[in-house]
Amino acid sequence: MCIDTKSQTIYVFGGRILIKPRTANSNQSATTEDTYSGFFCYHCPSNTWRQLYRNIPLCVGHVMLLHETRRNLYILGGQSRDHPQYVTHPQHVTDISVYNVDTDTVETVKENNQVNVPQDGHTQRATIDSELNEIYLYKGQNRNEDEELSNSFWIYDIDTCKWSSLYKSSGDQRLLADPTEPCPRYAHQLVYDHIRKVHYLFAGNPGRSGGHKMRLDDFWMLRLKRFTVDDIRQTCKYMIRKQRFIELSRLDPVEALPYLQKDLAEVVNHDSPDEREEFQALVSLLFRQSPQLADGEASSLRDSVSLSDISRERIQLFDRLTVFFPHTMTQPKEDLIDLIGF
């Protein structure tokens, strides 16, 4: 269900019908299969209902969100009997239906065989940011109940029609005295403050490990911190100069020390405990045991270093750096064998 405050209209879509219609000559239901409701809107000022577009696949377990600027309703996820692969059980809906509330038109955004997409989940929750053109999806349990209960948080970019997995966690955090993240759950509540850009998560069911009657009462806040251009630039410099220092520590420890104190130190984020500890630990590389060299043998030290190790480390560094660049500026991530048509 969504409400459009501009037109004072409530939109409802799908869901399982609990009271099934009876046959004319019997008190029995006309069908034993689950039936789904349609697409309706309720206009608050006039107190009237109206049925809307009929060609959207009806489903259950979905989420519906309103983009207030574009005036679009986004219907995603859930299970539908209208799925092309439906035989005996409803199938997971991977496409996204986009309905414009002003023009009464609908379009379907196809999945296009994306690999990195969220799986269908129980009582999944979603929010939308109309300024950033992003949809946020939080889920704790997949429809496949044999899988371990886990948290996952996804972002859908409305402009590029791409999903991104930001976070996934499994395990029982509630057993810790001071948990650092919410334990896996479903049937929770998730709301979004679009002004402060903050999500709030409350309660839920922790799953079979805690018993079906157990309910959570914890309250969490999530704020997404994004890299700025300066952050990315500094991170790339740090990664490159750290690799340079590691190589110098093998080839010339005397030269490596001032490089560590000046060139590398100036790109370290000393406000980050992890990065600060990593920087301090790099000093130990200067005190590794090395063979005693006779006079005139220092020039042969470079030859004693495994060039294959340095080459491998530089390739790994290059792969890590490409994460910060658009895919159009990097080498293909697919295996070349997969691109060959046989």
matplotlib code that plots the C-alpha trace (Angstrom):
import matplotlib.pyplot as plt

x = [0.0, 1.2, -0.3, 0.1, -0.1, -0.3, -3.6, -4.6, -5.0, -4.2, -3.0, -3.2, -2.0, -2.2, -2.2, -4.0, -7.8, -8.7, -12.5, -13.0, -16.2, -18.9, -20.6, -24.3, -25.6, -23.1, -21.4, -18.1, -15.5, -15.5, -11.8, -9.4, -6.4, -5.3, -6.6, -5.0, -6.6, -6.3, -5.0, -7.1, -6.9, -8.9, -9.5, -9.8, -11.7, -14.5, -14.4, -14.4, -12.6, -11.5, -9.9, -6.7, -4.5, -5.4, -2.3, 0.2, 0.9, -0.9, 1.3, 1.8, 4.8, 5.8, 6.7, 5.3, 6.9, 5.9, 8.5, 6.9, 8.9, 8.4, 4.9, 5.7, 4.7, 7.4, 6.1, 8.9, 9.5, 6.9, 5.4, 2.8, 0.7, 0.9, 4.6, 5.4, 7.1, 4.0, 2.9, 1.8, 3.4, 3.7, 7.0, 9.3, 8.8, 12.1, 10.9, 9.8, 6.4, 6.4, 3.0, 2.6, -0.3, -0.9, -1.0, -2.4, 0.3, 2.6, 6.0, 8.0, 11.7, 13.2, 15.8, 17.8, 19.6, 21.4, 23.4, 23.6, 19.9, 18.1, 16.3, 12.7, 12.3, 9.7, 8.3, 11.0, 11.0, 11.8, 12.1, 12.7, 14.7, 13.1, 16.0, 18.7, 16.5, 17.3, 15.3, 16.6, 15.7, 16.3, 15.5, 16.3, 14.9, 14.6, 11.6, 13.9, 13.6, 16.5, 18.9, 20.4, 18.7, 20.8, 20.5, 21.1, 20.7, 20.4, 20.2, 18.4, 19.5, 16.4, 18.3, 20.5, 18.1, 20.9, 20.9, 23.9, 24.5, 25.8, 25.7, 25.1, 25.5, 24.7, 25.0, 23.3, 24.3, 21.7, 23.8, 26.5, 26.5, 27.2, 26.1, 27.5, 24.7, 21.2, 20.7, 19.1, 15.3, 12.1, 8.6, 10.5, 9.7, 11.9, 11.3, 13.4, 14.0, 14.6, 15.7, 18.4, 19.1, 18.7, 17.0, 15.4, 14.9, 12.7, 11.8, 11.0, 11.1, 14.7, 13.7, 13.7, 16.8, 14.9, 11.5, 8.5, 7.0, 10.1, 9.9, 12.7, 12.4, 15.7, 15.9, 18.6, 19.7, 21.5, 23.2, 24.9, 28.2, 29.3, 32.8, 33.5, 35.9, 38.6, 38.1, 38.5, 41.6, 43.2, 42.3, 43.9, 47.0, 47.3, 46.9, 49.5, 52.1, 51.6, 52.5, 55.5, 56.7, 56.3, 58.6, 61.1, 61.3, 62.5, 64.9, 66.3, 65.1, 67.2, 65.3, 62.0, 62.0, 61.9, 59.3, 57.2, 57.6, 56.8, 55.1, 53.0, 52.2, 50.7, 48.0, 47.0, 43.6, 44.7, 41.0, 40.4, 41.5, 41.9, 44.0, 46.0, 46.8, 47.7, 50.1, 51.8, 52.1, 54.0, 57.0, 57.7, 58.5, 61.7, 63.0, 62.6, 65.6, 67.7, 70.9, 74.2, 75.7, 79.4, 80.7, 79.7, 76.8, 74.1, 73.4, 72.4, 69.7, 67.2, 67.8, 67.2, 63.7, 61.1, 59.8, 56.9, 55.7, 55.9, 54.1, 51.3, 50.9, 50.7, 48.0, 46.0, 46.4, 45.2, 42.1, 41.3, 41.7, 39.3, 36.5, 36.5, 36.1, 33.2, 33.1, 33.6, 37.1, 38.2, 39.0, 36.0, 35.2, 33.8, 35.9, 37.0, 36.0, 32.4, 32.4, 33.2, 30.2, 30.6]
y = [0.0, 3.5, 7.0, 9.9, 13.0, 15.3, 13.8, 12.3, 8.9, 5.5, 2.7, -1.0, -3.8, -7.6, -9.7, -12.9, -12.9, -14.5, -14.7, -16.6, -16.3, -19.1, -20.9, -20.2, -23.6, -24.4, -23.0, -24.3, -22.0, -21.7, -22.6, -24.3, -22.3, -19.0, -16.0, -12.5, -9.1, -6.5, -3.0, -0.3, 3.3, 5.0, 8.8, 10.2, 13.4, 11.8, 8.5, 6.4, 3.3, 2.8, -0.2, 0.6, -1.0, -4.7, -6.0, -6.1, -9.6, -10.0, -11.3, -11.6, -10.8, -7.9, -4.3, -1.1, 2.3, 5.8, 8.1, 11.4, 13.4, 11.1, 10.1, 6.4, 3.4, 0.7, -2.8, -5.4, -8.8, -11.2, -14.4, -14.6, -17.2, -15.0, -15.9, -17.7, -20.6, -21.1, -24.8, -25.7, -23.1, -19.3, -18.1, -15.3, -12.1, -10.7, -7.9, -4.5, -3.0, 0.8, 2.5, 6.2, 7.5, 10.6, 9.0, 5.6, 3.8, 0.9, -0.3, -3.4, -3.2, -6.6, -8.3, -9.0, -12.0, -10.0, -12.2, -9.9, -9.5, -10.1, -13.4, -13.6, -13.2, -13.4, -10.0, -8.1, -4.4, -1.5, 2.2, 4.9, 8.1, 10.3, 12.7, 10.1, 7.9, 4.8, 2.0, 0.2, -3.4, -5.1, -8.8, -11.5, -14.8, -16.3, -18.3, -21.3, -22.1, -24.6, -21.6, -20.0, -16.9, -13.9, -10.1, -8.5, -4.9, -3.9, -0.7, -0.4, 2.5, 3.7, 5.5, 2.5, -0.2, -2.1, -3.8, -3.5, -5.7, -3.5, -5.8, -9.4, -10.9, -14.3, -15.6, -15.0, -11.5, -11.4, -13.9, -11.3, -9.0, -5.9, -6.7, -4.5, -5.2, -6.4, -10.2, -11.9, -11.5, -11.2, -9.6, -6.5, -2.8, -0.5, 3.2, 5.9, 9.6, 11.0, 14.4, 13.0, 10.0, 7.6, 4.2, 2.9, -0.8, -2.2, -5.7, -8.8, -12.5, -14.0, -17.3, -21.0, -20.8, -18.6, -20.3, -19.1, -17.3, -15.2, -11.6, -9.0, -5.5, -3.9, -0.6, 0.2, 3.1, 2.9, 5.8, 5.1, 6.9, 7.4, 8.0, 11.5, 12.1, 13.2, 10.1, 7.9, 9.8, 9.5, 5.8, 5.0, 6.9, 5.0, 1.7, 2.5, 4.0, 1.1, -1.3, 0.8, 0.8, -3.0, -3.4, -0.9, -2.8, -5.8, -4.0, -1.1, -0.8, 2.3, 4.1, 2.6, 4.3, 7.9, 6.9, 5.5, 8.6, 11.1, 9.8, 7.1, 8.9, 11.9, 9.8, 7.7, 8.5, 8.7, 9.1, 5.5, 3.0, 0.2, 2.2, 3.7, 0.2, -1.1, 1.8, 1.2, -2.5, -1.7, -0.7, -4.3, -5.0, -3.0, -5.4, -8.7, -10.9, -10.6, -12.3, -10.5, -9.1, -8.6, -5.4, -5.1, -7.5, -4.9, -4.4, -8.1, -7.7, -6.7, -9.9, -11.9, -10.6, -12.7, -10.6, -13.0, -12.1, -8.3, -8.8, -10.8, -8.2, -5.4, -7.2, -7.7, -4.0, -3.0, -5.2, -3.5, -0.1, -0.8, -1.0, 2.8, 3.3, 2.8, -0.5, 1.3, 2.4, -1.0, -4.4, -6.8, -8.8, -11.8, -14.7, -14.5, -18.1, -17.2, -14.5, -17.0, -18.5, -22.2]
z = [0.0, -0.9, -0.3, -2.6, -0.5, -3.5, -4.8, -1.4, -2.9, -1.5, -3.8, -3.0, -5.2, -5.1, -2.0, -1.2, -0.9, 2.4, 1.9, -1.3, -3.3, -2.9, -5.6, -6.3, -5.2, -2.4, 0.6, -0.8, -2.3, -6.1, -6.1, -3.8, -5.2, -3.7, -5.5, -5.6, -5.4, -8.1, -8.4, -6.8, -5.6, -2.9, -3.3, 0.3, -0.4, -2.4, -0.4, -3.6, -4.9, -8.5, -10.2, -12.1, -14.8, -15.2, -17.1, -14.2, -13.0, -9.7, -6.8, -3.1, -0.9, -3.1, -2.2, -3.8, -3.6, -4.9, -6.6, -5.7, -8.4, -11.3, -10.2, -10.6, -8.6, -8.5, -7.9, -7.3, -5.9, -4.7, -6.2, -9.0, -10.8, -13.9, -14.3, -17.6, -15.6, -13.4, -13.2, -9.7, -7.5, -7.9, -9.3, -8.1, -10.0, -11.1, -13.4, -12.0, -13.0, -13.2, -13.1, -13.7, -11.5, -13.7, -17.1, -16.1, -18.1, -17.1, -18.3, -17.3, -16.5, -17.4, -15.3, -18.5, -16.8, -14.2, -11.9, -8.9, -8.0, -4.7, -4.2, -3.2, 0.6, 3.3, 4.4, 2.6, 3.2, 0.9, 0.9, -1.8, -2.2, -4.9, -4.8, -5.3, -7.6, -5.5, -4.0, -0.9, -0.1, 3.2, 3.7, 6.2, 4.9, 1.5, 0.3, 0.4, 4.1, 3.9, 3.6, 6.6, 7.9, 6.9, 6.6, 3.2, 2.0, -1.7, -3.7, -7.0, -9.2, -11.0, -13.7, -14.7, -13.7, -11.8, -8.5, -6.1, -3.0, -0.2, 2.7, 3.7, 7.1, 8.7, 12.2, 15.5, 16.7, 19.4, 21.5, 21.8, 24.8, 22.6, 19.0, 16.3, 13.8, 13.8, 14.0, 10.9, 11.0, 9.1, 9.7, 10.8, 10.1, 8.1, 7.5, 5.8, 6.7, 3.2, 4.7, 7.0, 4.7, 7.6, 7.8, 11.0, 11.7, 14.5, 15.9, 13.8, 14.1, 14.5, 12.8, 13.9, 16.1, 18.6, 18.2, 16.3, 19.3, 20.0, 19.0, 18.9, 20.4, 19.3, 17.4, 14.9, 12.7, 9.4, 7.6, 4.3, 3.9, 0.3, -1.0, -2.3, -5.2, -2.7, -0.7, -3.7, -4.8, -1.4, -1.2, -4.6, -3.6, -0.4, -2.1, -4.8, -2.3, 0.1, -2.7, -3.6, 0.0, 0.2, -2.8, -1.5, 1.9, -0.1, -2.4, -0.3, 3.4, 3.9, 1.1, 2.2, 5.7, 4.5, 1.9, 4.7, 6.9, 4.2, 1.0, 2.5, 5.8, 4.0, 2.3, 5.3, 6.9, 10.5, 11.6, 10.5, 13.2, 10.6, 8.2, 11.1, 12.5, 9.1, 8.5, 11.9, 11.1, 7.9, 9.9, 10.8, 7.1, 7.5, 10.2, 8.3, 8.4, 5.2, 4.2, 4.9, 1.8, 1.0, -0.5, -4.1, -3.7, -3.0, -6.7, -6.9, -4.3, -6.9, -8.8, -5.7, -5.3, -7.0, -9.9, -10.3, -6.8, -7.5, -10.8, -9.2, -6.4, -9.0, -11.0, -7.8, -7.0, -10.5, -10.0, -6.7, -8.2, -11.0, -8.5, -8.3, -12.1, -14.4, -16.3, -19.6, -18.4, -17.2, -18.6, -19.0, -15.9, -17.9, -18.8, -22.5, -23.0, -22.1, -24.8, -27.6, -29.4, -30.2]

ax = plt.figure().add_subplot(projection="3d")
ax.plot(x, y, z, "-o")
ax.set_aspect("equal")
plt.show()
